[in-house]
Amino acid sequence: MKSRTFAIAGVVLALAMVASMATAQTKWAQGVHIVFFPGGPQGGVFAVNVYNGAKQAEADLGVKVDYEWSNWDPQTMIQQFQEAVAMKPDGICIMGHPGDASFDALIDQAEAKGIIVTTQNTTLDKAEAKYAAKGFGYVGAENYTAGHALGAEAVKRFNLKKGDRAMVWGLLSQPARGERTKGVIDALKEAGCVVDYNEIDAATNKDPAAGTPTFAGYVSSHPDVKLVVTDHGGLTATAQTYLQAAGKKAGDINIAGFDLSPATISAIKGGWTGLVIDQQEWLQGYLPILQVCLAKVYGFSGLHINTGAGFVDKSNVDFVAPLAQKNIR
C-alpha cells in the first residue's frame, strides 16, 4: 500500500474554523443524524475509546448518533451497514475491515440515496477516491506503514538478529485490515528474522482471552521465540495473561503490539509489554462524526487523517497513563 500524504495545515485550519464557529454557535450540526460503527464489542478494548470519542463529538456538535457494535466481524459490518442505509441517516461512519471488494457496491447504493459515508481505522481506497468530493474521508493509521514501522522498531529496540524467531499474531485474512499484519511480517523478514504467523481466529477476535491456549501452545512448541507481535488492541491488552499462562515472567519474551488501554499501560509498567504503537483511537471516534457534519452542513470534501505514528514504552508511558485510564488514549 502506498503511503499517503496528509495536509496538516488544511486540517488544522478546518478544525480551527469549526472551533471558531462553535464559539459563536453551539451544537452547530444539530439535526444531523449519523450511524456510527465503533468496531468491536460494546465496552471492548479499543472500541470503547472510539466510542468515547464519538460520544464527545455527539455532545459537542448536537448530532443524533446511533451506534452499531460489530465484534470486529467483517460480515456483521456488512449486514449492519445495509440495515443502517435503510434507516436513511445523513451519514454513516464505518470501519473499513470488509475491504473495497465487499463494501463498494453497498457504498454506491448509500451515496445514491444522498447518504454521506466515511471510514475509520481501515482505509477503503477506491471508495474514498470515488466519493472524496462528497465527504468520504479517512481517520486512522496507514495500516501497512504502521505495521512495518512497529516491526522495524521492535527489531531495533529488542536487538533482534538474523535467524531470531518471531511470531506475528494477526489478521492477514482480512484484505484491507490485514495490510498492517503484512507490514509487520515484511519488516521482520527484512531484518532476517524467522517469522511464524498465526491468524487470530473468530473467537479470539471477539474475546482475546479465548486465545490463551493458542499462545501457550505456541510458546511451548517454540521455546526459542524472541518476539511476539500482537496485531490487535484486545490481544495486546491481554499480553500479561498470555505470558503468565505460558509460565513466563516479565521480559522472558519481548512483546510488541498496537493500541493503548489500561491493561496495556499496566503491562508496559510491569515489563510484560515492551513496545506499543498508539493509533489514538479516540480520534477515530470524534473526527469521522465531525467529517460527516462538515460535509453535510458546509459541503467540505473528505479529509484523510493519519492518527497512528507514535510509540509508547516505559520511557513515556507515565505521560499517557492518566488518559488511558479514562479511555481517551
Secondary structure, 3 states (H helix, E strand, C coil): CCCCCCCHHHHHHHHHHHHHHHHHCCCCCCCCEEEECCCCCCCCCCHHHHHHHHHHHHHHHCCEEEECCCCCCHHHHHHHHHHHHHCCCCEEEEECCCCHHHHHHHHHHHHHCCCEEEEECCCCHHHHHHHHHHCCCEEECCHHHHHHHHHHHHHHHCCCCCCCEEEEEECCCCCCCHHHHHHHHHHHHHCCCEEEEEECCHHHHHCHHHHHHHHHHHHHHCCCEEEEEECCHHHHHCHHHHHHHCCCCCCCCEEEEECCCHHHHHHHHCCCCCEEEECCCCHHHHHHHHHHHHHHHHCCCCCEEECCCEEECCCCHHHHHHHHHCCCC
